Amino acid sequence: MILLPQNEWEGLKQKLEELAKLVTNRNQSDMMNEWIESGEARKMLGISQKTWQTYRDNRIIPFSQFGRKIYVKKADLEAFMQSHYITAKQ
């Protein structure tokens, strides 16, 4: 058992809480930069394959292509959704 003065314990506790917040924010940031496959992106948006093809043809959502595989960043999908956000009437 280790005894610490109250002020040292409070300082240590505060630093641990700050560290936990940093780790949480970092994980959320990493998750948004994650690449997902085309099919999953389509499902997230709830659109048909034809609409998805139109979005890619018109470069509405950025994507990356390797051979026949299409990948999209979750952050780009989130930005697309935010740009089309419609607020409720008050």
HTML snippet that shows the backbone in 3Dmol.js (N, CA, C, O; Angstrom):
<script src="https://3Dmol.org/build/3Dmol-min.js"></script>
<div id="view" style="width:600px;height:400px;position:relative"></div>
<script>
const pdb = `
ATOM      1  N   MET A   1       0.846  -1.172   0.000  1.00  0.00           N
ATOM      2  CA  MET A   1       0.000   0.000   0.000  1.00  0.00           C
ATOM      3  C   MET A   1       0.892   1.236   0.000  1.00  0.00           C
ATOM      4  O   MET A   1       1.898   1.300   0.707  1.00  0.00           O
ATOM      5  N   ILE A   2       0.495   2.222  -0.817  1.00  0.00           N
ATOM      6  CA  ILE A   2       1.246   3.470  -0.914  1.00  0.00           C
ATOM      7  C   ILE A   2       0.332   4.603  -0.460  1.00  0.00           C
ATOM      8  O   ILE A   2      -0.825   4.689  -0.869  1.00  0.00           O
ATOM      9  N   LEU A   3       0.864   5.453   0.378  1.00  0.00           N
ATOM     10  CA  LEU A   3       0.109   6.610   0.849  1.00  0.00           C
ATOM     11  C   LEU A   3       0.595   7.855   0.119  1.00  0.00           C
ATOM     12  O   LEU A   3       1.797   8.100   0.007  1.00  0.00           O
ATOM     13  N   LEU A   4      -0.359   8.633  -0.375  1.00  0.00           N
ATOM     14  CA  LEU A   4      -0.046   9.876  -1.072  1.00  0.00           C
ATOM     15  C   LEU A   4      -0.798  11.017  -0.415  1.00  0.00           C
ATOM     16  O   LEU A   4      -1.922  10.844   0.055  1.00  0.00           O
ATOM     17  N   PRO A   5      -0.173  12.181  -0.385  1.00  0.00           N
ATOM     18  CA  PRO A   5      -0.928  13.347   0.092  1.00  0.00           C
ATOM     19  C   PRO A   5      -2.104  13.613  -0.856  1.00  0.00           C
ATOM     20  O   PRO A   5      -2.034  13.307  -2.046  1.00  0.00           O
ATOM     21  N   GLN A   6      -3.175  14.183  -0.315  1.00  0.00           N
ATOM     22  CA  GLN A   6      -4.404  14.425  -1.080  1.00  0.00           C
ATOM     23  C   GLN A   6      -4.147  15.217  -2.357  1.00  0.00           C
ATOM     24  O   GLN A   6      -4.679  14.869  -3.411  1.00  0.00           O
ATOM     25  N   ASN A   7      -3.333  16.289  -2.281  1.00  0.00           N
ATOM     26  CA  ASN A   7      -3.095  17.133  -3.468  1.00  0.00           C
ATOM     27  C   ASN A   7      -2.343  16.370  -4.561  1.00  0.00           C
ATOM     28  O   ASN A   7      -2.611  16.574  -5.745  1.00  0.00           O
ATOM     29  N   GLU A   8      -1.415  15.502  -4.187  1.00  0.00           N
ATOM     30  CA  GLU A   8      -0.705  14.699  -5.180  1.00  0.00           C
ATOM     31  C   GLU A   8      -1.653  13.689  -5.830  1.00  0.00           C
ATOM     32  O   GLU A   8      -1.594  13.459  -7.038  1.00  0.00           O
ATOM     33  N   TRP A   9      -2.523  13.090  -5.019  1.00  0.00           N
ATOM     34  CA  TRP A   9      -3.495  12.152  -5.554  1.00  0.00           C
ATOM     35  C   TRP A   9      -4.431  12.845  -6.549  1.00  0.00           C
ATOM     36  O   TRP A   9      -4.711  12.304  -7.618  1.00  0.00           O
ATOM     37  N   GLU A  10      -4.907  14.030  -6.202  1.00  0.00           N
ATOM     38  CA  GLU A  10      -5.802  14.783  -7.087  1.00  0.00           C
ATOM     39  C   GLU A  10      -5.098  15.135  -8.399  1.00  0.00           C
ATOM     40  O   GLU A  10      -5.698  15.045  -9.469  1.00  0.00           O
ATOM     41  N   GLY A  11      -3.837  15.533  -8.318  1.00  0.00           N
ATOM     42  CA  GLY A  11      -3.069  15.853  -9.523  1.00  0.00           C
ATOM     43  C   GLY A  11      -2.883  14.632 -10.406  1.00  0.00           C
ATOM     44  O   GLY A  11      -3.034  14.718 -11.625  1.00  0.00           O
ATOM     45  N   LEU A  12      -2.558  13.504  -9.808  1.00  0.00           N
ATOM     46  CA  LEU A  12      -2.392  12.249 -10.545  1.00  0.00           C
ATOM     47  C   LEU A  12      -3.707  11.813 -11.177  1.00  0.00           C
ATOM     48  O   LEU A  12      -3.740  11.376 -12.327  1.00  0.00           O
ATOM     49  N   LYS A  13      -4.780  11.936 -10.420  1.00  0.00           N
ATOM     50  CA  LYS A  13      -6.104  11.565 -10.915  1.00  0.00           C
ATOM     51  C   LYS A  13      -6.498  12.436 -12.113  1.00  0.00           C
ATOM     52  O   LYS A  13      -7.048  11.932 -13.093  1.00  0.00           O
ATOM     53  N   GLN A  14      -6.216  13.740 -12.035  1.00  0.00           N
ATOM     54  CA  GLN A  14      -6.538  14.662 -13.132  1.00  0.00           C
ATOM     55  C   GLN A  14      -5.745  14.293 -14.395  1.00  0.00           C
ATOM     56  O   GLN A  14      -6.289  14.288 -15.499  1.00  0.00           O
ATOM     57  N   LYS A  15      -4.469  13.988 -14.219  1.00  0.00           N
ATOM     58  CA  LYS A  15      -3.649  13.611 -15.373  1.00  0.00           C
ATOM     59  C   LYS A  15      -4.131  12.314 -16.007  1.00  0.00           C
ATOM     60  O   LYS A  15      -4.117  12.186 -17.231  1.00  0.00           O
ATOM     61  N   LEU A  16      -4.554  11.357 -15.202  1.00  0.00           N
ATOM     62  CA  LEU A  16      -5.089  10.107 -15.738  1.00  0.00           C
ATOM     63  C   LEU A  16      -6.378  10.350 -16.518  1.00  0.00           C
ATOM     64  O   LEU A  16      -6.596   9.732 -17.560  1.00  0.00           O
ATOM     65  N   GLU A  17      -7.229  11.240 -16.027  1.00  0.00           N
ATOM     66  CA  GLU A  17      -8.466  11.568 -16.735  1.00  0.00           C
ATOM     67  C   GLU A  17      -8.159  12.240 -18.074  1.00  0.00           C
ATOM     68  O   GLU A  17      -8.807  11.943 -19.078  1.00  0.00           O
ATOM     69  N   GLU A  18      -7.176  13.145 -18.095  1.00  0.00           N
ATOM     70  CA  GLU A  18      -6.778  13.805 -19.336  1.00  0.00           C
ATOM     71  C   GLU A  18      -6.223  12.797 -20.340  1.00  0.00           C
ATOM     72  O   GLU A  18      -6.514  12.871 -21.534  1.00  0.00           O
ATOM     73  N   LEU A  19      -5.434  11.869 -19.851  1.00  0.00           N
ATOM     74  CA  LEU A  19      -4.874  10.822 -20.698  1.00  0.00           C
ATOM     75  C   LEU A  19      -5.984   9.948 -21.286  1.00  0.00           C
ATOM     76  O   LEU A  19      -5.937   9.590 -22.463  1.00  0.00           O
ATOM     77  N   ALA A  20      -6.969   9.610 -20.476  1.00  0.00           N
ATOM     78  CA  ALA A  20      -8.098   8.807 -20.956  1.00  0.00           C
ATOM     79  C   ALA A  20      -8.860   9.549 -22.055  1.00  0.00           C
ATOM     80  O   ALA A  20      -9.277   8.935 -23.038  1.00  0.00           O
ATOM     81  N   LYS A  21      -9.043  10.852 -21.901  1.00  0.00           N
ATOM     82  CA  LYS A  21      -9.722  11.651 -22.925  1.00  0.00           C
ATOM     83  C   LYS A  21      -8.915  11.674 -24.224  1.00  0.00           C
ATOM     84  O   LYS A  21      -9.479  11.554 -25.312  1.00  0.00           O
ATOM     85  N   LEU A  22      -7.595  11.829 -24.106  1.00  0.00           N
ATOM     86  CA  LEU A  22      -6.744  11.834 -25.293  1.00  0.00           C
ATOM     87  C   LEU A  22      -6.823  10.511 -26.045  1.00  0.00           C
ATOM     88  O   LEU A  22      -6.906  10.495 -27.273  1.00  0.00           O
ATOM     89  N   VAL A  23      -6.798   9.413 -25.316  1.00  0.00           N
ATOM     90  CA  VAL A  23      -6.876   8.094 -25.943  1.00  0.00           C
ATOM     91  C   VAL A  23      -8.224   7.919 -26.631  1.00  0.00           C
ATOM     92  O   VAL A  23      -8.288   7.408 -27.749  1.00  0.00           O
ATOM     93  N   THR A  24      -9.293   8.335 -25.979  1.00  0.00           N
ATOM     94  CA  THR A  24     -10.630   8.228 -26.560  1.00  0.00           C
ATOM     95  C   THR A  24     -10.727   9.058 -27.837  1.00  0.00           C
ATOM     96  O   THR A  24     -11.224   8.575 -28.854  1.00  0.00           O
ATOM     97  N   ASN A  25     -10.255  10.304 -27.789  1.00  0.00           N
ATOM     98  CA  ASN A  25     -10.292  11.165 -28.973  1.00  0.00           C
ATOM     99  C   ASN A  25      -9.435  10.602 -30.091  1.00  0.00           C
ATOM    100  O   ASN A  25      -9.821  10.667 -31.258  1.00  0.00           O
ATOM    101  N   ARG A  26      -8.301  10.060 -29.759  1.00  0.00           N
ATOM    102  CA  ARG A  26      -7.406   9.475 -30.762  1.00  0.00           C
ATOM    103  C   ARG A  26      -8.065   8.281 -31.450  1.00  0.00           C
ATOM    104  O   ARG A  26      -7.978   8.124 -32.667  1.00  0.00           O
ATOM    105  N   ASN A  27      -8.734   7.434 -30.640  1.00  0.00           N
ATOM    106  CA  ASN A  27      -9.417   6.273 -31.209  1.00  0.00           C
ATOM    107  C   ASN A  27     -10.545   6.693 -32.137  1.00  0.00           C
ATOM    108  O   ASN A  27     -10.744   6.079 -33.185  1.00  0.00           O
ATOM    109  N   GLN A  28     -11.288   7.737 -31.763  1.00  0.00           N
ATOM    110  CA  GLN A  28     -12.366   8.233 -32.617  1.00  0.00           C
ATOM    111  C   GLN A  28     -11.794   8.804 -33.911  1.00  0.00           C
ATOM    112  O   GLN A  28     -12.351   8.594 -34.989  1.00  0.00           O
ATOM    113  N   SER A  29     -10.685   9.521 -33.800  1.00  0.00           N
ATOM    114  CA  SER A  29     -10.037  10.092 -34.982  1.00  0.00           C
ATOM    115  C   SER A  29      -9.538   8.993 -35.909  1.00  0.00           C
ATOM    116  O   SER A  29      -9.730   9.066 -37.123  1.00  0.00           O
ATOM    117  N   ASP A  30      -8.901   7.977 -35.343  1.00  0.00           N
ATOM    118  CA  ASP A  30      -8.412   6.854 -36.146  1.00  0.00           C
ATOM    119  C   ASP A  30      -9.566   6.137 -36.835  1.00  0.00           C
ATOM    120  O   ASP A  30      -9.441   5.707 -37.981  1.00  0.00           O
ATOM    121  N   MET A  31     -10.689   6.011 -36.135  1.00  0.00           N
ATOM    122  CA  MET A  31     -11.833   5.327 -36.705  1.00  0.00           C
ATOM    123  C   MET A  31     -12.393   6.093 -37.901  1.00  0.00           C
ATOM    124  O   MET A  31     -12.816   5.482 -38.883  1.00  0.00           O
ATOM    125  N   MET A  32     -12.401   7.427 -37.829  1.00  0.00           N
ATOM    126  CA  MET A  32     -12.926   8.227 -38.927  1.00  0.00           C
ATOM    127  C   MET A  32     -12.000   8.181 -40.140  1.00  0.00           C
ATOM    128  O   MET A  32     -12.463   8.377 -41.264  1.00  0.00           O
ATOM    129  N   ASN A  33     -10.711   7.929 -39.945  1.00  0.00           N
ATOM    130  CA  ASN A  33      -9.783   7.839 -41.062  1.00  0.00           C
ATOM    131  C   ASN A  33      -9.679   6.418 -41.608  1.00  0.00           C
ATOM    132  O   ASN A  33      -8.869   6.137 -42.491  1.00  0.00           O
ATOM    133  N   GLU A  34     -10.493   5.547 -41.079  1.00  0.00           N
ATOM    134  CA  GLU A  34     -10.495   4.144 -41.516  1.00  0.00           C
ATOM    135  C   GLU A  34     -11.083   4.047 -42.928  1.00  0.00           C
ATOM    136  O   GLU A  34     -12.054   4.728 -43.259  1.00  0.00           O
ATOM    137  N   TRP A  35     -10.486   3.202 -43.736  1.00  0.00           N
ATOM    138  CA  TRP A  35     -10.984   2.946 -45.090  1.00  0.00           C
ATOM    139  C   TRP A  35     -11.975   1.793 -45.044  1.00  0.00           C
ATOM    140  O   TRP A  35     -11.733   0.783 -44.384  1.00  0.00           O
ATOM    141  N   ILE A  36     -13.090   1.947 -45.746  1.00  0.00           N
ATOM    142  CA  ILE A  36     -14.076   0.876 -45.819  1.00  0.00           C
ATOM    143  C   ILE A  36     -14.331   0.540 -47.284  1.00  0.00           C
ATOM    144  O   ILE A  36     -14.077   1.356 -48.170  1.00  0.00           O
ATOM    145  N   GLU A  37     -14.828  -0.652 -47.528  1.00  0.00           N
ATOM    146  CA  GLU A  37     -15.097  -1.082 -48.898  1.00  0.00           C
ATOM    147  C   GLU A  37     -16.372  -0.433 -49.419  1.00  0.00           C
ATOM    148  O   GLU A  37     -17.220   0.030 -48.657  1.00  0.00           O
ATOM    149  N   SER A  38     -16.475  -0.416 -50.721  1.00  0.00           N
ATOM    150  CA  SER A  38     -17.575   0.214 -51.435  1.00  0.00           C
ATOM    151  C   SER A  38     -18.946  -0.261 -50.953  1.00  0.00           C
ATOM    152  O   SER A  38     -19.839   0.553 -50.718  1.00  0.00           O
ATOM    153  N   GLY A  39     -19.111  -1.558 -50.808  1.00  0.00           N
ATOM    154  CA  GLY A  39     -20.404  -2.110 -50.392  1.00  0.00           C
ATOM    155  C   GLY A  39     -20.844  -1.605 -49.040  1.00  0.00           C
ATOM    156  O   GLY A  39     -22.017  -1.286 -48.843  1.00  0.00           O
ATOM    157  N   GLU A  40     -19.913  -1.527 -48.104  1.00  0.00           N
ATOM    158  CA  GLU A  40     -20.245  -1.032 -46.766  1.00  0.00           C
ATOM    159  C   GLU A  40     -20.615   0.444 -46.820  1.00  0.00           C
ATOM    160  O   GLU A  40     -21.535   0.876 -46.126  1.00  0.00           O
ATOM    161  N   ALA A  41     -19.907   1.223 -47.636  1.00  0.00           N
ATOM    162  CA  ALA A  41     -20.215   2.644 -47.788  1.00  0.00           C
ATOM    163  C   ALA A  41     -21.625   2.820 -48.336  1.00  0.00           C
ATOM    164  O   ALA A  41     -22.389   3.657 -47.854  1.00  0.00           O
ATOM    165  N   ARG A  42     -21.961   2.028 -49.341  1.00  0.00           N
ATOM    166  CA  ARG A  42     -23.300   2.075 -49.929  1.00  0.00           C
ATOM    167  C   ARG A  42     -24.372   1.780 -48.888  1.00  0.00           C
ATOM    168  O   ARG A  42     -25.399   2.457 -48.832  1.00  0.00           O
ATOM    169  N   LYS A  43     -24.126   0.768 -48.066  1.00  0.00           N
ATOM    170  CA  LYS A  43     -25.087   0.405 -47.024  1.00  0.00           C
ATOM    171  C   LYS A  43     -25.228   1.521 -45.990  1.00  0.00           C
ATOM    172  O   LYS A  43     -26.329   1.805 -45.518  1.00  0.00           O
ATOM    173  N   MET A  44     -24.112   2.146 -45.645  1.00  0.00           N
ATOM    174  CA  MET A  44     -24.161   3.242 -44.674  1.00  0.00           C
ATOM    175  C   MET A  44     -25.011   4.398 -45.198  1.00  0.00           C
ATOM    176  O   MET A  44     -25.741   5.034 -44.437  1.00  0.00           O
ATOM    177  N   LEU A  45     -24.912   4.663 -46.487  1.00  0.00           N
ATOM    178  CA  LEU A  45     -25.678   5.750 -47.089  1.00  0.00           C
ATOM    179  C   LEU A  45     -27.099   5.330 -47.456  1.00  0.00           C
ATOM    180  O   LEU A  45     -27.974   6.175 -47.644  1.00  0.00           O
ATOM    181  N   GLY A  46     -27.321   4.021 -47.558  1.00  0.00           N
ATOM    182  CA  GLY A  46     -28.641   3.522 -47.917  1.00  0.00           C
ATOM    183  C   GLY A  46     -29.004   3.830 -49.361  1.00  0.00           C
ATOM    184  O   GLY A  46     -30.140   4.205 -49.654  1.00  0.00           O
ATOM    185  N   ILE A  47     -28.043   3.673 -50.264  1.00  0.00           N
ATOM    186  CA  ILE A  47     -28.269   3.984 -51.677  1.00  0.00           C
ATOM    187  C   ILE A  47     -28.049   2.746 -52.534  1.00  0.00           C
ATOM    188  O   ILE A  47     -27.406   1.782 -52.117  1.00  0.00           O
ATOM    189  N   SER A  48     -28.596   2.797 -53.734  1.00  0.00           N
ATOM    190  CA  SER A  48     -28.469   1.672 -54.658  1.00  0.00           C
ATOM    191  C   SER A  48     -27.077   1.646 -55.291  1.00  0.00           C
ATOM    192  O   SER A  48     -26.306   2.600 -55.185  1.00  0.00           O
ATOM    193  N   GLN A  49     -26.783   0.539 -55.942  1.00  0.00           N
ATOM    194  CA  GLN A  49     -25.503   0.391 -56.624  1.00  0.00           C
ATOM    195  C   GLN A  49     -25.382   1.420 -57.753  1.00  0.00           C
ATOM    196  O   GLN A  49     -24.306   1.974 -57.980  1.00  0.00           O
ATOM    197  N   LYS A  50     -26.480   1.670 -58.453  1.00  0.00           N
ATOM    198  CA  LYS A  50     -26.480   2.643 -59.551  1.00  0.00           C
ATOM    199  C   LYS A  50     -26.213   4.060 -59.020  1.00  0.00           C
ATOM    200  O   LYS A  50     -25.436   4.807 -59.614  1.00  0.00           O
ATOM    201  N   THR A  51     -26.852   4.426 -57.914  1.00  0.00           N
ATOM    202  CA  THR A  51     -26.623   5.749 -57.321  1.00  0.00           C
ATOM    203  C   THR A  51     -25.178   5.876 -56.867  1.00  0.00           C
ATOM    204  O   THR A  51     -24.548   6.917 -57.052  1.00  0.00           O
ATOM    205  N   TRP A  52     -24.656   4.808 -56.270  1.00  0.00           N
ATOM    206  CA  TRP A  52     -23.264   4.810 -55.820  1.00  0.00           C
ATOM    207  C   TRP A  52     -22.317   5.010 -57.010  1.00  0.00           C
ATOM    208  O   TRP A  52     -21.337   5.750 -56.914  1.00  0.00           O
ATOM    209  N   GLN A  53     -22.617   4.349 -58.121  1.00  0.00           N
ATOM    210  CA  GLN A  53     -21.813   4.507 -59.330  1.00  0.00           C
ATOM    211  C   GLN A  53     -21.882   5.954 -59.830  1.00  0.00           C
ATOM    212  O   GLN A  53     -20.870   6.510 -60.257  1.00  0.00           O
ATOM    213  N   THR A  54     -23.053   6.556 -59.778  1.00  0.00           N
ATOM    214  CA  THR A  54     -23.226   7.951 -60.192  1.00  0.00           C
ATOM    215  C   THR A  54     -22.406   8.876 -59.292  1.00  0.00           C
ATOM    216  O   THR A  54     -21.753   9.799 -59.780  1.00  0.00           O
ATOM    217  N   TYR A  55     -22.438   8.629 -57.982  1.00  0.00           N
ATOM    218  CA  TYR A  55     -21.639   9.437 -57.048  1.00  0.00           C
ATOM    219  C   TYR A  55     -20.157   9.350 -57.395  1.00  0.00           C
ATOM    220  O   TYR A  55     -19.453  10.359 -57.374  1.00  0.00           O
ATOM    221  N   ARG A  56     -19.687   8.163 -57.710  1.00  0.00           N
ATOM    222  CA  ARG A  56     -18.276   7.994 -58.053  1.00  0.00           C
ATOM    223  C   ARG A  56     -17.968   8.652 -59.395  1.00  0.00           C
ATOM    224  O   ARG A  56     -16.954   9.336 -59.527  1.00  0.00           O
ATOM    225  N   ASP A  57     -18.833   8.453 -60.395  1.00  0.00           N
ATOM    226  CA  ASP A  57     -18.613   9.044 -61.719  1.00  0.00           C
ATOM    227  C   ASP A  57     -18.544  10.571 -61.646  1.00  0.00           C
ATOM    228  O   ASP A  57     -17.751  11.202 -62.346  1.00  0.00           O
ATOM    229  N   ASN A  58     -19.387  11.154 -60.787  1.00  0.00           N
ATOM    230  CA  ASN A  58     -19.431  12.614 -60.651  1.00  0.00           C
ATOM    231  C   ASN A  58     -18.508  13.137 -59.555  1.00  0.00           C
ATOM    232  O   ASN A  58     -18.504  14.332 -59.258  1.00  0.00           O
ATOM    233  N   ARG A  59     -17.729  12.244 -58.956  1.00  0.00           N
ATOM    234  CA  ARG A  59     -16.770  12.593 -57.898  1.00  0.00           C
ATOM    235  C   ARG A  59     -17.440  13.333 -56.728  1.00  0.00           C
ATOM    236  O   ARG A  59     -16.884  14.287 -56.182  1.00  0.00           O
ATOM    237  N   ILE A  60     -18.630  12.880 -56.359  1.00  0.00           N
ATOM    238  CA  ILE A  60     -19.367  13.493 -55.254  1.00  0.00           C
ATOM    239  C   ILE A  60     -18.731  13.132 -53.916  1.00  0.00           C
ATOM    240  O   ILE A  60     -18.659  13.962 -53.009  1.00  0.00           O
ATOM    241  N   ILE A  61     -18.270  11.891 -53.800  1.00  0.00           N
ATOM    242  CA  ILE A  61     -17.581  11.432 -52.594  1.00  0.00           C
ATOM    243  C   ILE A  61     -16.206  10.920 -53.019  1.00  0.00           C
ATOM    244  O   ILE A  61     -16.104  10.108 -53.938  1.00  0.00           O
ATOM    245  N   PRO A  62     -15.144  11.395 -52.351  1.00  0.00           N
ATOM    246  CA  PRO A  62     -13.798  10.913 -52.714  1.00  0.00           C
ATOM    247  C   PRO A  62     -13.667   9.403 -52.462  1.00  0.00           C
ATOM    248  O   PRO A  62     -14.264   8.862 -51.532  1.00  0.00           O
ATOM    249  N   PHE A  63     -12.893   8.756 -53.290  1.00  0.00           N
ATOM    250  CA  PHE A  63     -12.666   7.314 -53.130  1.00  0.00           C
ATOM    251  C   PHE A  63     -11.302   6.956 -53.686  1.00  0.00           C
ATOM    252  O   PHE A  63     -10.643   7.755 -54.351  1.00  0.00           O
ATOM    253  N   SER A  64     -10.902   5.737 -53.393  1.00  0.00           N
ATOM    254  CA  SER A  64      -9.644   5.210 -53.902  1.00  0.00           C
ATOM    255  C   SER A  64      -9.951   3.870 -54.554  1.00  0.00           C
ATOM    256  O   SER A  64     -10.791   3.111 -54.071  1.00  0.00           O
ATOM    257  N   GLN A  65      -9.268   3.588 -55.647  1.00  0.00           N
ATOM    258  CA  GLN A  65      -9.537   2.346 -56.362  1.00  0.00           C
ATOM    259  C   GLN A  65      -8.229   1.608 -56.633  1.00  0.00           C
ATOM    260  O   GLN A  65      -7.250   2.184 -57.106  1.00  0.00           O
ATOM    261  N   PHE A  66      -8.248   0.309 -56.315  1.00  0.00           N
ATOM    262  CA  PHE A  66      -7.136  -0.583 -56.596  1.00  0.00           C
ATOM    263  C   PHE A  66      -7.705  -1.738 -57.400  1.00  0.00           C
ATOM    264  O   PHE A  66      -8.411  -2.590 -56.861  1.00  0.00           O
ATOM    265  N   GLY A  67      -7.397  -1.766 -58.685  1.00  0.00           N
ATOM    266  CA  GLY A  67      -8.003  -2.779 -59.538  1.00  0.00           C
ATOM    267  C   GLY A  67      -9.501  -2.552 -59.585  1.00  0.00           C
ATOM    268  O   GLY A  67      -9.962  -1.487 -59.995  1.00  0.00           O
ATOM    269  N   ARG A  68     -10.259  -3.553 -59.164  1.00  0.00           N
ATOM    270  CA  ARG A  68     -11.716  -3.430 -59.155  1.00  0.00           C
ATOM    271  C   ARG A  68     -12.263  -3.066 -57.779  1.00  0.00           C
ATOM    272  O   ARG A  68     -13.470  -2.877 -57.627  1.00  0.00           O
ATOM    273  N   LYS A  69     -11.399  -2.966 -56.782  1.00  0.00           N
ATOM    274  CA  LYS A  69     -11.834  -2.673 -55.416  1.00  0.00           C
ATOM    275  C   LYS A  69     -11.895  -1.167 -55.187  1.00  0.00           C
ATOM    276  O   LYS A  69     -10.967  -0.437 -55.534  1.00  0.00           O
ATOM    277  N   ILE A  70     -13.003  -0.711 -54.596  1.00  0.00           N
ATOM    278  CA  ILE A  70     -13.219   0.696 -54.279  1.00  0.00           C
ATOM    279  C   ILE A  70     -13.202   0.844 -52.758  1.00  0.00           C
ATOM    280  O   ILE A  70     -13.816   0.049 -52.045  1.00  0.00           O
ATOM    281  N   TYR A  71     -12.499   1.858 -52.268  1.00  0.00           N
ATOM    282  CA  TYR A  71     -12.428   2.140 -50.839  1.00  0.00           C
ATOM    283  C   TYR A  71     -12.768   3.602 -50.592  1.00  0.00           C
ATOM    284  O   TYR A  71     -12.469   4.474 -51.407  1.00  0.00           O
ATOM    285  N   VAL A  72     -13.406   3.852 -49.439  1.00  0.00           N
ATOM    286  CA  VAL A  72     -13.815   5.201 -49.061  1.00  0.00           C
ATOM    287  C   VAL A  72     -13.455   5.408 -47.591  1.00  0.00           C
ATOM    288  O   VAL A  72     -13.524   4.474 -46.793  1.00  0.00           O
ATOM    289  N   LYS A  73     -13.074   6.631 -47.239  1.00  0.00           N
ATOM    290  CA  LYS A  73     -12.809   6.949 -45.839  1.00  0.00           C
ATOM    291  C   LYS A  73     -14.129   7.260 -45.141  1.00  0.00           C
ATOM    292  O   LYS A  73     -14.992   7.939 -45.697  1.00  0.00           O
ATOM    293  N   LYS A  74     -14.272   6.758 -43.923  1.00  0.00           N
ATOM    294  CA  LYS A  74     -15.467   7.042 -43.138  1.00  0.00           C
ATOM    295  C   LYS A  74     -15.626   8.549 -42.935  1.00  0.00           C
ATOM    296  O   LYS A  74     -16.747   9.058 -42.913  1.00  0.00           O
ATOM    297  N   ALA A  75     -14.517   9.256 -42.787  1.00  0.00           N
ATOM    298  CA  ALA A  75     -14.580  10.710 -42.585  1.00  0.00           C
ATOM    299  C   ALA A  75     -15.200  11.395 -43.791  1.00  0.00           C
ATOM    300  O   ALA A  75     -15.930  12.372 -43.628  1.00  0.00           O
ATOM    301  N   ASP A  76     -14.928  10.906 -45.001  1.00  0.00           N
ATOM    302  CA  ASP A  76     -15.513  11.501 -46.202  1.00  0.00           C
ATOM    303  C   ASP A  76     -17.017  11.244 -46.266  1.00  0.00           C
ATOM    304  O   ASP A  76     -17.779  12.106 -46.704  1.00  0.00           O
ATOM    305  N   LEU A  77     -17.443  10.058 -45.828  1.00  0.00           N
ATOM    306  CA  LEU A  77     -18.880   9.776 -45.786  1.00  0.00           C
ATOM    307  C   LEU A  77     -19.567  10.677 -44.766  1.00  0.00           C
ATOM    308  O   LEU A  77     -20.654  11.198 -45.019  1.00  0.00           O
ATOM    309  N   GLU A  78     -18.931  10.856 -43.616  1.00  0.00           N
ATOM    310  CA  GLU A  78     -19.485  11.728 -42.578  1.00  0.00           C
ATOM    311  C   GLU A  78     -19.585  13.165 -43.089  1.00  0.00           C
ATOM    312  O   GLU A  78     -20.590  13.833 -42.848  1.00  0.00           O
ATOM    313  N   ALA A  79     -18.569  13.646 -43.786  1.00  0.00           N
ATOM    314  CA  ALA A  79     -18.592  15.000 -44.346  1.00  0.00           C
ATOM    315  C   ALA A  79     -19.718  15.140 -45.370  1.00  0.00           C
ATOM    316  O   ALA A  79     -20.401  16.164 -45.408  1.00  0.00           O
ATOM    317  N   PHE A  80     -19.910  14.118 -46.194  1.00  0.00           N
ATOM    318  CA  PHE A  80     -20.986  14.127 -47.181  1.00  0.00           C
ATOM    319  C   PHE A  80     -22.340  14.217 -46.481  1.00  0.00           C
ATOM    320  O   PHE A  80     -23.200  15.007 -46.870  1.00  0.00           O
ATOM    321  N   MET A  81     -22.518  13.395 -45.445  1.00  0.00           N
ATOM    322  CA  MET A  81     -23.782  13.411 -44.712  1.00  0.00           C
ATOM    323  C   MET A  81     -24.018  14.775 -44.048  1.00  0.00           C
ATOM    324  O   MET A  81     -25.135  15.292 -44.071  1.00  0.00           O
ATOM    325  N   GLN A  82     -22.973  15.350 -43.464  1.00  0.00           N
ATOM    326  CA  GLN A  82     -23.111  16.660 -42.821  1.00  0.00           C
ATOM    327  C   GLN A  82     -23.458  17.747 -43.832  1.00  0.00           C
ATOM    328  O   GLN A  82     -24.238  18.650 -43.527  1.00  0.00           O
ATOM    329  N   SER A  83     -22.889  17.670 -45.028  1.00  0.00           N
ATOM    330  CA  SER A  83     -23.148  18.695 -46.041  1.00  0.00           C
ATOM    331  C   SER A  83     -24.577  18.609 -46.581  1.00  0.00           C
ATOM    332  O   SER A  83     -25.064  19.558 -47.196  1.00  0.00           O
ATOM    333  N   HIS A  84     -25.245  17.484 -46.358  1.00  0.00           N
ATOM    334  CA  HIS A  84     -26.620  17.312 -46.811  1.00  0.00           C
ATOM    335  C   HIS A  84     -27.610  17.273 -45.642  1.00  0.00           C
ATOM    336  O   HIS A  84     -28.736  16.798 -45.785  1.00  0.00           O
ATOM    337  N   TYR A  85     -27.176  17.772 -44.497  1.00  0.00           N
ATOM    338  CA  TYR A  85     -27.992  17.763 -43.287  1.00  0.00           C
ATOM    339  C   TYR A  85     -29.107  18.799 -43.396  1.00  0.00           C
ATOM    340  O   TYR A  85     -28.855  19.956 -43.732  1.00  0.00           O
ATOM    341  N   ILE A  86     -30.310  18.390 -43.117  1.00  0.00           N
ATOM    342  CA  ILE A  86     -31.470  19.290 -43.161  1.00  0.00           C
ATOM    343  C   ILE A  86     -32.022  19.401 -41.751  1.00  0.00           C
ATOM    344  O   ILE A  86     -32.385  18.400 -41.134  1.00  0.00           O
ATOM    345  N   THR A  87     -32.082  20.622 -41.250  1.00  0.00           N
ATOM    346  CA  THR A  87     -32.547  20.831 -39.884  1.00  0.00           C
ATOM    347  C   THR A  87     -34.072  20.817 -39.817  1.00  0.00           C
ATOM    348  O   THR A  87     -34.748  21.069 -40.814  1.00  0.00           O
ATOM    349  N   ALA A  88     -34.595  20.525 -38.658  1.00  0.00           N
ATOM    350  CA  ALA A  88     -36.035  20.511 -38.443  1.00  0.00           C
ATOM    351  C   ALA A  88     -36.571  21.939 -38.385  1.00  0.00           C
ATOM    352  O   ALA A  88     -35.857  22.865 -38.001  1.00  0.00           O
ATOM    353  N   LYS A  89     -37.820  22.105 -38.767  1.00  0.00           N
ATOM    354  CA  LYS A  89     -38.467  23.419 -38.647  1.00  0.00           C
ATOM    355  C   LYS A  89     -38.784  23.670 -37.191  1.00  0.00           C
ATOM    356  O   LYS A  89     -39.181  22.761 -36.462  1.00  0.00           O
ATOM    357  N   GLN A  90     -38.608  24.897 -36.777  1.00  0.00           N
ATOM    358  CA  GLN A  90     -38.875  25.266 -35.382  1.00  0.00           C
ATOM    359  C   GLN A  90     -40.282  25.729 -35.188  1.00  0.00           C
ATOM    360  O   GLN A  90     -40.670  26.076 -34.072  1.00  0.00           O
TER     361      GLN A  90
END
`;
const viewer = $3Dmol.createViewer("view");
viewer.addModel(pdb, "pdb");
viewer.setStyle({}, {cartoon: {color: "spectrum"}});
viewer.zoomTo();
viewer.render();
</script>
